[in-house]
Amino acid sequence: MSKETEFYRIKMTYQGEKEDGGIDTIKSEDLVMASNYTDAEKTAFKLMEDKAIDDMSTVKYEILKTKIADVIYNNTFVTDTELVGGLFVYYFEESDKTEVGLYSVQVNYIELKENGREKRSTETLYIPATTPQEAASLISKHLKHVGETRDWVIRNVKYDKAQSVLVTKSKHEKDVA
């Protein structure tokens, strides 16, 4: 990911329609690539346009800057045909009652320095998957594919609440290439 863009987490709470037609409080989270907080907020307002039931509805939102370095793309994501604020939307077709979703996978690296000492570092990678086991497997394949030379071990796999990921055109073109 470019140093000019970062991921922001947009959390929203609003009154929405349930499948049975009733009204309920709905919570959602989205990850958005943006160059700064103001750009992330513009995207949040675009997302809110689709969430409100009517003009009287209020949508509460919170925007948090994340430490996410990158989200690895695979076919678990579905890409929306309509852009939101110029961003491509990756989302999941499955209901939130399944394990399908975005997973954060903690990878611990061990590198042997020239002086013979070990240097340890940690990185958290995000990847869509159908289960936590698949997320760990996909990260292993990804690290081999990119030619990771350090020794590494996967320590932690967690389900992330993000329901969609919005990325720039350049990131999308790189992902699907």
Buried (B, 14 or more C-beta within 10 A) or exposed (E): BEEEBBBBBBBBBBBBEEEEEEEEEBEBBBBBBBEEEEBBBBBBEBBBEEBBEEEEEEBEBEBEEBEBEEBBBBEBBBBBEEEBBEBBBBBBEEEEEEBBBBBBBBBBBEEEEEEEEEEEEEEBBBBBBBBBEBBBBBBBEBBEEEEEEBEBEBEEBEBBBBBBBBBBEEBBEEBEE
